[in-house]
Every structure is written in C-alpha cells, then in structure tokens.
C-alpha cells in the first residue's frame, strides 16, 4: 500500500560540463545518476560504507517500471473491494491473533491510545498478518523509480531515507519490499519508517519484520501522531431518511451526531444514534443506492495512512468484525457494473463539454470530478451523490447526442 507522506525534496543540482546534458524529460545515464545520488547521500552524513554497499551493482529493474506504469482497466466496486479484503478467513485469523497477542497489544494500546482491534486490522490488510512483506530488493526498486523522471523527487527522498535507516542498523542493505518500496508487516515506506518506527522491545533495532512489539508500536505511533482518538470508533453504517439531501453526504461537511439525529439519520437497525458529543460526516462510497456511513475523526486518520475511502472502510469494518460485530446490513446489488478508466475519462470529457469542470480528464474520480458530477445531477434532477455509474455515463452520452 502506498503511504500518504508528503515528499518535497528537490533533485540535486549539478554543474554543466563538456558532456551534453540529457534532453528534457530524458533521464541521465543511470551510472552517472547513481554516482550523484551516492555523493548526495554521503554529503548528508550517511555512512559511506553503508551507501557504497547498498548501491553496489545496482541496476534498473524493468518490472518495477512496468508495475508503476500499469493502471487497472476497471475500477473496483465497493462490494468487490470489501468482500476481497474482509473475508471470513481473515476475520477468524485476526480474532485468533488478537487473543494470542493480547498482552503486547494491550501494552501498546495503553502507551499510544490505539485500540488493539485496529492494530490487528491494519496488520491483516497491509500484509495478511506478515505473510506478504515484499519480494523486490528495496534499494533496487527505489533507485529504479528515483531515476525514472515520472516521480523522481518523491522516490529519491524515499531512497535517501532508506539509506539512513540502513545506516542506523534497523534494516539490512539487501532488504526486500514491495515494488514501490513499502516494507515489513505494516508496509511502511522509508520516510514513514525513518520518522515513526519504534524500538518497543528495547533491543536497539526497529524491526518491522520479526518484532511484534516494534510492529504494533510503530503502527500505533504513526496513528497517534496523526490524530487518532483512542476513545472513539471509526464510524458506523447508518440508515438515511427518504427525503435525505444527498448534497450533505461529503467528507468535510461535519455535523454533531445530535444534528444528524435531528435530520433523520439512524443506526442501520433503525435505532437512535449514540448520544455522544462528537462530530461526524456522512459518506456514500457506492452512491445513494449503496451503504451509507457516518464517519468520525479516526476515519480521517486512517485516510492519512491510505487515501482510499474503500481502504479506510475496510480497516474500520474488519476491526469491528474482530470485535464480534456482524457484516454490513445494507442490501447488496445483484450486479455491479464497474467503470473502466476509459469510461471515467469519457465521463469527465462529457461533463466538461457541458460546463461542469472536472479539472482534467485523467480517468481518476477526484474531488473536482465528484463536484462536477453533483452539479450535473442537481441540474438533471437526480440524487446528487457525486458517484459515477454506468447509468450516469449513458445519460451524459445521450444528452451529448441530443
């Protein structure tokens, strides 16, 4: 999973020589680029012996570029995503591990204020409880992505952070990761590892592969410092009134729970919302015909770990299932029609042509595209949920023909 840590490091400046500079957009020869990186790392105070060992015989990995360029043809629908991640097998195993490691989980929870069920939920979703921690050489993968011009600044910072973590003695130079450089049981990228990993077992090493105290404490430290509230849930599935104004369903449009109660929002079983003094926002991850969730501060914190709404809901729902709660109660559709990236691009183009600005046609449904969809839906007297569907695309195509 790709972490949400902001990277702002600029590429190292170099003085022009008699050698011709690469054409704009064309990376300089890898060996020359690697030598510049080596010099920068040493200049930043990283142990030269570690730098030279880590960068020795490094070559670009073609498969890493292939994976970075590959985009899924179809978007995952809500139920397909959730059913693929919150499985009965994972729930059962997670419950067993929650009991097995109760002592260390409780100790970490007391220290950082993150409930054990959430730590186990992250663990399950990130690496299937440590089963899959990566098969690519970390330095090789990051060097490949740093040299590639597409996101070079971000991955250069990750590579320098990885070298620093290696020099500290936390990880070996030949450590394995995901193709994008995510490591260990919680799949931390190097800057996250550098800034948030914890030596909770006090053995002078922050080990995210073999030390459960370090693994749980590091995840809890990240969440705690990102704003986690240990006395709150993440959110809940709710039932909406028939006359609900879908324009209110948007992350950021927070209201006190008591106000949602007055509007007519109820727990999924129809009972009143809890009488607690916290705010929540209402989201519709599958549109107005799918499940509705009232989400709280901790949902926003999960989004700092991973920006996907579907991921954040999966973390919260799996944590609930580990605590003994049942599956979601909203009716599941008999058939979900996923949209391809080409479909989304077509939808963005059609919206833009009709005066609803989507800020580009990149095939990604971001905030501006959802805003444009809502504006069109309101004008067409449709439920303004901001959700792209095959039916909406057909309506736009029909409107364009007329």
C-alpha positions as a printed NumPy array, in Angstrom:
array([[  0.   ,   0.   ,   0.   ],
       [  1.254,   3.463,  -0.961],
       [  1.583,   5.706,   2.112],
       [  0.38 ,   9.309,   2.374],
       [  3.655,  11.018,   3.362],
       [  4.414,  14.289,   1.557],
       [  7.757,  14.389,  -0.256],
       [  9.282,  17.729,  -1.087],
       [ 12.959,  17.06 ,  -1.788],
       [ 14.336,  18.651,  -4.942],
       [ 16.741,  16.835,  -7.221],
       [ 20.394,  17.627,  -6.565],
       [ 21.704,  20.416,  -8.783],
       [ 24.705,  19.716, -10.914],
       [ 27.045,  21.952, -12.914],
       [ 27.123,  21.559, -16.689],
       [ 30.304,  20.046, -18.11 ],
       [ 31.58 ,  19.333, -21.578],
       [ 29.262,  16.313, -21.623],
       [ 25.96 ,  17.173, -23.26 ],
       [ 23.017,  17.319, -20.866],
       [ 20.184,  14.849, -21.439],
       [ 17.213,  16.084, -23.432],
       [ 14.334,  17.493, -21.389],
       [ 12.324,  14.658, -19.864],
       [ 15.106,  12.137, -20.606],
       [ 16.92 ,  10.797, -17.547],
       [ 20.703,  10.997, -17.432],
       [ 22.62 ,   7.717, -17.779],
       [ 21.915,   5.503, -14.774],
       [ 25.558,   5.099, -13.707],
       [ 26.094,   8.861, -13.775],
       [ 22.829,   9.447, -11.902],
       [ 23.754,   6.815,  -9.282],
       [ 27.128,   8.472,  -8.676],
       [ 25.345,  11.781,  -7.997],
       [ 23.   ,  10.064,  -5.567],
       [ 25.951,   8.424,  -3.803],
       [ 27.652,  11.785,  -3.358],
       [ 24.449,  13.383,  -2.049],
       [ 23.86 ,  10.608,   0.478],
       [ 27.402,  10.88 ,   1.833],
       [ 27.144,  14.682,   1.934],
       [ 24.039,  14.275,   4.074],
       [ 26.076,  12.399,   6.666],
       [ 25.065,   8.824,   5.81 ],
       [ 27.865,   6.316,   6.492],
       [ 29.847,   5.959,   3.22 ],
       [ 30.401,   2.246,   3.858],
       [ 26.648,   1.656,   4.038],
       [ 25.988,   3.831,   0.985],
       [ 28.613,   2.051,  -1.119],
       [ 27.438,  -1.405,  -0.037],
       [ 23.767,  -0.596,  -0.68 ],
       [ 24.392,   0.93 ,  -4.121],
       [ 26.942,  -1.626,  -5.31 ],
       [ 25.986,  -3.311,  -8.609],
       [ 22.55 ,  -1.663,  -8.639],
       [ 20.769,  -1.752, -11.997],
       [ 17.284,  -0.532, -13.014],
       [ 14.552,  -3.147, -12.575],
       [ 12.32 ,  -3.214, -15.645],
       [  9.5  ,  -4.985, -13.816],
       [  9.262,  -2.111, -11.311],
       [  8.666,   0.376, -14.138],
       [  6.055,  -1.937, -15.644],
       [  4.175,  -2.096, -12.356],
       [  4.447,   1.668, -11.836],
       [  3.015,   2.326, -15.304],
       [  0.289,  -0.306, -15.108],
       [ -3.157,   1.028, -14.347],
       [ -6.117,  -1.239, -13.618],
       [ -8.512,  -1.338, -16.556],
       [-11.598,  -1.308, -14.354],
       [-12.259,   0.436, -11.075],
       [-13.093,  -1.826,  -8.138],
       [-16.671,  -1.543,  -6.962],
       [-17.392,  -1.108,  -3.265],
       [-18.629,  -4.638,  -2.587],
       [-15.954,  -6.327,  -4.69 ],
       [-13.253,  -4.422,  -2.816],
       [-14.716,  -5.084,   0.627],
       [-15.513,  -8.751,   0.012],
       [-11.984,  -9.339,  -1.257],
       [-10.384,  -7.916,   1.878],
       [-12.719,  -8.543,   4.792],
       [-13.064, -12.291,   4.331],
       [-14.266, -14.865,   6.853],
       [-10.817, -16.454,   6.826],
       [ -9.134, -13.138,   7.649],
       [-11.696, -12.336,  10.32 ],
       [-11.19 , -15.684,  12.036],
       [ -7.412, -15.496,  11.887],
       [ -7.458, -11.911,  13.103],
       [ -9.593, -12.861,  16.104],
       [ -7.174, -15.647,  16.993],
       [ -4.173, -13.309,  16.738],
       [ -5.975, -10.669,  18.785],
       [ -6.24 , -13.197,  21.619],
       [ -2.777, -14.693,  21.108],
       [ -1.008, -11.319,  21.292],
       [ -3.352,  -9.66 ,  23.758],
       [ -0.65 ,  -8.765,  26.294],
       [  1.618,  -6.849,  23.909],
       [ -1.366,  -5.274,  22.121],
       [ -2.769,  -4.007,  25.407],
       [  0.62 ,  -2.648,  26.417],
       [  0.956,  -0.786,  23.122],
       [ -2.624,   0.447,  23.367],
       [ -2.014,   1.843,  26.837],
       [  1.107,   3.647,  25.615],
       [ -0.278,   5.133,  22.382],
       [ -4.067,   5.089,  22.754],
       [ -4.859,   2.931,  19.718],
       [ -7.285,   0.07 ,  20.275],
       [ -5.842,  -3.438,  19.658],
       [ -8.508,  -4.443,  17.147],
       [ -7.45 ,  -1.611,  14.824],
       [ -3.769,  -2.543,  15.016],
       [ -4.616,  -6.123,  14.045],
       [ -6.903,  -4.86 ,  11.284],
       [ -4.122,  -2.769,   9.722],
       [ -1.79 ,  -5.739,  10.068],
       [ -4.217,  -8.017,   8.251],
       [ -4.909,  -5.627,   5.397],
       [ -1.315,  -4.496,   4.866],
       [  0.497,  -7.846,   4.79 ],
       [ -2.075, -10.54 ,   5.668],
       [ -0.566, -10.681,   9.164],
       [  3.003, -10.775,   7.877],
       [  2.55 , -13.319,   5.089],
       [  3.383, -10.879,   2.283],
       [  6.022,  -8.257,   3.05 ],
       [  7.552,  -7.852,  -0.415],
       [  9.836,  -9.624,  -2.878],
       [ 11.678,  -6.763,  -4.601],
       [ 15.103,  -5.524,  -3.452],
       [ 14.295,  -2.232,  -1.71 ],
       [ 17.318,  -0.269,  -2.924],
       [ 16.989,  -1.523,  -6.491],
       [ 13.281,  -0.721,  -6.647],
       [ 13.71 ,   2.774,  -5.209],
       [ 16.729,   3.516,  -7.392],
       [ 14.711,   2.498, -10.446],
       [ 11.819,   4.77 ,  -9.505],
       [ 14.136,   7.622,  -8.454],
       [ 15.954,   7.55 , -11.783],
       [ 12.688,   7.455, -13.721],
       [ 11.532,  11.075, -14.264],
       [  7.844,  10.483, -13.554],
       [  8.02 ,  10.724,  -9.735],
       [ 11.736,  11.086,  -9.192],
       [ 11.599,  13.645,  -6.372],
       [  9.355,  11.512,  -4.192],
       [ 11.303,   8.289,  -4.674],
       [ 14.689,   9.994,  -4.315],
       [ 13.646,  11.094,  -0.849],
       [ 12.494,   7.547,  -0.103],
       [ 15.829,   6.112,  -1.235],
       [ 17.831,   8.553,   0.878],
       [ 15.591,   7.775,   3.859],
       [ 16.116,   4.045,   3.284],
       [ 19.896,   4.525,   3.314],
       [ 19.608,   6.471,   6.556],
       [ 17.531,   3.7  ,   8.161],
       [ 20.102,   1.148,   6.999],
       [ 22.938,   3.218,   8.495],
       [ 21.029,   3.301,  11.784],
       [ 21.09 ,  -0.502,  11.792],
       [ 17.339,  -1.084,  11.539],
       [ 17.322,  -2.899,   8.2  ],
       [ 19.952,  -4.714,   6.09 ],
       [ 21.066,  -3.309,   2.735],
       [ 19.54 ,  -6.283,   0.897],
       [ 16.098,  -5.951,   2.497],
       [ 13.033,  -6.819,   0.382],
       [  9.98 ,  -4.628,  -0.14 ],
       [  7.032,  -4.081,  -2.438],
       [  7.808,  -2.745,  -5.909],
       [  7.094,   0.782,  -4.567],
       [  9.322,   0.43 ,  -1.506],
       [  6.788,  -0.457,   1.21 ],
       [  8.364,  -2.631,   3.91 ],
       [  7.612,  -5.036,   6.682],
       [  4.433,  -6.198,   8.36 ],
       [  2.822,  -2.753,   8.226],
       [  4.243,  -1.84 ,   4.805],
       [  5.928,   1.404,   5.856],
       [  7.696,   3.37 ,   3.151],
       [ 11.198,   4.557,   4.15 ],
       [ 10.228,   8.073,   5.288],
       [  7.491,   6.576,   7.471],
       [  9.961,   4.022,   8.83 ],
       [ 12.508,   6.783,   9.493],
       [ 10.063,   9.061,  11.295],
       [  7.623,   6.735,  13.075],
       [  9.158,   3.289,  13.657],
       [  9.633,   2.443,  17.354],
       [ 12.119,   0.182,  19.157],
       [  9.492,  -1.017,  21.622],
       [ 11.36 ,  -4.154,  22.706],
       [ 14.469,  -2.066,  23.535],
       [ 16.968,  -4.142,  21.561],
       [ 18.494,  -1.098,  19.776],
       [ 16.796,  -2.009,  16.488],
       [ 13.449,  -1.05 ,  14.961],
       [ 12.391,  -4.332,  13.384],
       [  9.155,  -4.329,  11.365],
       [  9.561,  -7.949,  10.26 ],
       [ 10.253, -10.046,  13.34 ],
       [  9.414,  -7.999,  16.442],
       [  5.698,  -7.772,  17.194],
       [  6.313,  -5.121,  19.881],
       [  8.058,  -2.949,  17.287],
       [  5.453,  -3.708,  14.607],
       [  2.434,  -2.809,  16.753],
       [  4.078,   0.147,  18.497],
       [  5.284,   1.661,  15.223],
       [  1.81 ,   1.494,  13.687],
       [  0.281,   2.913,  16.867],
       [  2.865,   5.69 ,  16.98 ],
       [  2.032,   6.708,  13.414],
       [ -1.703,   6.714,  14.103],
       [ -1.369,   8.502,  17.431],
       [  0.773,  11.257,  15.962],
       [ -1.67 ,  11.54 ,  13.055],
       [ -4.567,  12.354,  15.388],
       [ -6.056,   9.017,  16.478],
       [ -8.623,   9.165,  19.288],
       [ -8.458,   6.061,  21.467],
       [-11.914,   6.591,  22.952],
       [-13.741,   6.816,  19.616],
       [-14.833,   4.381,  16.927],
       [-14.12 ,   4.959,  13.23 ],
       [-17.73 ,   5.265,  12.127],
       [-20.847,   3.178,  11.593],
       [-23.237,   2.025,   8.922],
       [-26.416,   4.125,   9.044],
       [-29.901,   4.373,   7.573],
       [-30.954,   7.573,   5.809],
       [-34.423,   9.172,   5.742],
       [-36.322,   9.051,   2.453],
       [-36.085,  12.807,   1.97 ],
       [-32.339,  12.976,   2.687],
       [-30.45 ,  15.748,   0.905],
       [-27.549,  13.847,  -0.692],
       [-25.598,  17.058,  -1.109],
       [-24.856,  16.783,   2.634],
       [-23.059,  13.47 ,   2.086],
       [-19.474,  14.614,   1.762],
       [-16.333,  14.247,   3.796],
       [-15.665,  17.594,   5.428],
       [-19.316,  18.517,   5.865],
       [-19.208,  17.559,   9.522],
       [-22.113,  17.924,  11.928],
       [-22.619,  16.944,  15.561],
       [-24.17 ,  13.496,  15.869],
       [-27.179,  15.106,  17.534],
       [-27.766,  17.139,  14.371],
       [-27.596,  14.048,  12.166],
       [-30.159,  12.522,  14.521],
       [-32.494,  15.508,  14.019],
       [-32.12 ,  15.206,  10.25 ],
       [-33.388,  11.628,  10.493],
       [-30.179,   9.582,  10.212],
       [-30.358,   6.418,  12.302],
       [-28.269,   3.368,  13.083],
       [-28.637,   0.679,  10.444],
       [-31.127,  -1.197,  12.666],
       [-33.325,   1.916,  12.914],
       [-32.422,   2.841,  16.487],
       [-31.178,   6.256,  17.593],
       [-27.62 ,   7.367,  17.063],
       [-25.383,   7.35 ,  20.153],
       [-25.653,  10.372,  22.434],
       [-22.028,  11.435,  22.349],
       [-20.552,  14.868,  21.805],
       [-18.547,  14.279,  18.619],
       [-18.888,  15.362,  15.006],
       [-19.274,  13.111,  12.016],
       [-19.502,  13.276,   8.244],
       [-21.717,  11.156,   6.032],
       [-20.235,   9.324,   3.047],
       [-21.754,   7.177,   0.296],
       [-18.902,   5.057,  -1.122],
       [-21.204,   3.292,  -3.6  ],
       [-23.623,   6.142,  -4.305],
       [-27.078,   6.771,  -2.915],
       [-28.235,   3.208,  -3.666],
       [-25.395,   1.664,  -1.629],
       [-24.487,   1.678,   2.065],
       [-24.178,   4.946,   3.991],
       [-21.611,   5.547,   6.723],
       [-21.383,   8.178,   9.426],
       [-17.622,   8.544,   9.953],
       [-15.667,  10.232,  12.719],
       [-12.194,  11.621,  13.352],
       [-10.498,   8.213,  13.267],
       [-11.74 ,   7.627,   9.733],
       [ -9.907,  10.793,   8.713],
       [ -6.8  ,   9.476,  10.461],
       [ -6.979,   6.205,   8.535],
       [ -7.042,   8.3  ,   5.361],
       [ -3.659,   9.747,   6.357],
       [ -2.334,   6.174,   6.254],
       [ -4.019,   5.457,   2.917],
       [ -6.128,   7.973,   1.   ],
       [ -8.659,   5.469,  -0.306],
       [-12.177,   5.629,   1.172],
       [-12.589,   1.924,   0.433],
       [ -9.4  ,   1.065,   2.306],
       [-10.444,   3.17 ,   5.309],
       [-13.862,   1.5  ,   5.442],
       [-12.227,  -1.93 ,   5.145],
       [ -9.916,  -1.163,   8.102],
       [-12.827,   0.013,  10.218],
       [-15.169,  -2.807,   9.251],
       [-12.533,  -5.505,   9.777],
       [-11.777,  -4.036,  13.212],
       [-15.498,  -4.209,  14.027],
       [-15.693,  -7.825,  12.871],
       [-12.673,  -8.714,  15.024],
       [-14.604,  -7.294,  17.988],
       [-17.566,  -9.57 ,  17.248],
       [-19.838,  -7.316,  15.205],
       [-21.661,  -8.708,  12.205],
       [-21.455,  -7.978,   8.481],
       [-22.865,  -4.849,   6.87 ],
       [-26.652,  -4.814,   6.663],
       [-27.263,  -2.724,   3.545],
       [-28.72 ,  -4.603,   0.606],
       [-26.097,  -5.794,  -1.827],
       [-26.815,  -5.355,  -5.538],
       [-27.248,  -8.46 ,  -7.651],
       [-24.855,  -6.971, -10.171],
       [-22.311,  -4.163, -10.019],
       [-21.075,  -2.664, -13.28 ],
       [-17.543,  -1.32 , -12.866],
       [-16.394,   1.624, -14.965],
       [-13.078,   1.482, -16.798],
       [-10.58 ,   4.301, -16.746],
       [-11.58 ,   4.997, -20.335],
       [-15.203,   5.286, -19.161],
       [-14.203,   7.756, -16.436],
       [-12.221,   9.798, -18.924],
       [-15.229,   9.858, -21.241],
       [-17.461,  10.916, -18.344],
       [-15.036,  13.719, -17.43 ],
       [-14.915,  14.915, -21.027],
       [-18.7  ,  14.932, -21.361],
       [-19.12 ,  16.802, -18.079],
       [-16.514,  19.371, -19.104],
       [-18.184,  19.836, -22.502],
       [-21.448,  20.625, -20.72 ],
       [-19.817,  23.223, -18.485],
       [-19.099,  21.1  , -15.402],
       [-15.362,  21.436, -14.756],
       [-13.634,  18.184, -13.753],
       [-10.127,  19.732, -13.73 ],
       [ -8.912,  17.394, -16.459],
       [ -9.655,  14.002, -17.985],
       [ -7.263,  11.72 , -16.136],
       [ -9.623,   8.797, -15.513],
       [ -9.461,   9.323, -11.741],
       [-12.543,  10.315,  -9.753],
       [-11.132,  13.01 ,  -7.52 ],
       [-12.87 ,  15.769,  -5.524],
       [-13.318,  18.055,  -8.541],
       [-14.852,  15.277, -10.642],
       [-17.252,  14.37 ,  -7.819],
       [-18.19 ,  18.044,  -7.511],
       [-18.87 ,  18.221, -11.258],
       [-20.987,  15.062, -11.095],
       [-23.046,  16.522,  -8.256],
       [-23.635,  19.727, -10.196],
       [-24.829,  17.778, -13.229],
       [-27.022,  15.526, -11.092],
       [-28.699,  18.507,  -9.464],
       [-29.389,  20.09 , -12.846],
       [-30.753,  16.789, -14.178],
       [-32.888,  16.375, -11.007],
       [-31.04 ,  13.217,  -9.978],
       [-29.893,  12.285,  -6.458],
       [-26.759,  14.42 ,  -6.096],
       [-24.433,  11.82 ,  -4.586],
       [-21.404,  12.596,  -6.781],
       [-20.992,   8.929,  -7.645],
       [-20.1  ,   7.813, -11.199],
       [-22.194,   4.963, -12.569],
       [-22.769,   3.316, -15.922],
       [-26.28 ,   4.804, -15.915],
       [-24.924,   8.306, -15.366],
       [-22.442,   7.865, -18.203],
       [-25.206,   6.709, -20.546],
       [-27.328,   9.702, -19.572],
       [-24.426,  12.036, -20.349],
       [-23.81 ,  10.339, -23.664],
       [-27.48 ,  10.603, -24.549],
       [-27.545,  14.257, -23.555],
       [-24.473,  14.889, -25.716],
       [-26.204,  13.299, -28.745],
       [-29.287,  15.467, -28.244]])
